[in-house]
């Protein structure tokens, strides 16, 4: 059993417990009463700047890679002030060292769009995301069959929320496009081996139609990496570990943007 499979099995059990604590009816009510979402896709396609989604978190494996105890809210504010196009917030506690409360706290602290990053595979989680204040959410093509991916994209849009569909292979891209994805993120990290290289984005870039917003995710460490990805047609990059292992993630982001 792969690491990703083990994670999803654990998340299914966790979700069932959550549904017992907070029924679907209540989650839908929370989603309906949430403040209107910020527009996510347009913020990733501005031609006048480098469009960076800054990912904030408390800690990330391997141990010691990031600052333990870093405040996601503090980091989000710093990155937004430095010019981040959007903020990605990890909400999974067991595997990604995040928390649902981080999302709502970050949403209240910044004026840029906020993306929920978690292992999402059920309509309940989409409504929950909107209730927490997410403007967009990440859906992994790898863990969803075509019917469910189409459904979750549709539910997201019904809530005026956008879905960034994460892919890693040619098959993932075909699935994402067939299911109606308008924002596609190429994950440079292999979900099975955790090996990471931006060559994955560069190799898959020609398969992404110009009608979709193209995002390169993970493994981006320098301004030169960003420039290579822009030349390959990517509209935005999602960067996390590079920012969060420093005391001042905003300063790191500003240096990347300023060149």
Number of C-alpha atoms within 10 A of each C-alpha: 6 9 11 15 13 10 13 15 10 13 19 15 10 11 16 10 11 14 15 9 9 11 11 17 11 14 20 16 13 18 20 14 10 14 14 15 18 20 17 22 23 10 19 25 18 13 9 6 14 22 24 26 28 29 27 29 27 21 22 21 11 7 9 10 14 21 17 14 9 17 17 23 22 15 24 29 20 20 28 22 16 19 20 27 26 30 29 25 30 25 22 17 11 11 15 17 14 22 18 17 12 21 27 21 15 25 23 11 14 18 14 23 24 29 28 30 23 23 22 24 22 15 17 19 20 28 25 20 28 28 20 22 26 30 27 29 26 22 27 24 25 20 16 17 13 15 9 16 27 19 15 24 25 19 18 21 13 10 18 15 25 26 27 27 29 23 27 21 19 13 11 20 23 14 21 27 17 12 21 14 22 18 21 28 28 28 24 23 18 14 16 11 10 10 10 16 16 21 13 18 26 19 12 16 19 11 10 19 13 12 8 17 21 28 29 30 26 22 21 21 15 12 16 12 14 22 13 13 23 19 10 15 20 27 23 27 26 24 22 24 23 19 21 27 19 15 13 14 24 24 16 18 24 16 13 17 17 11 9
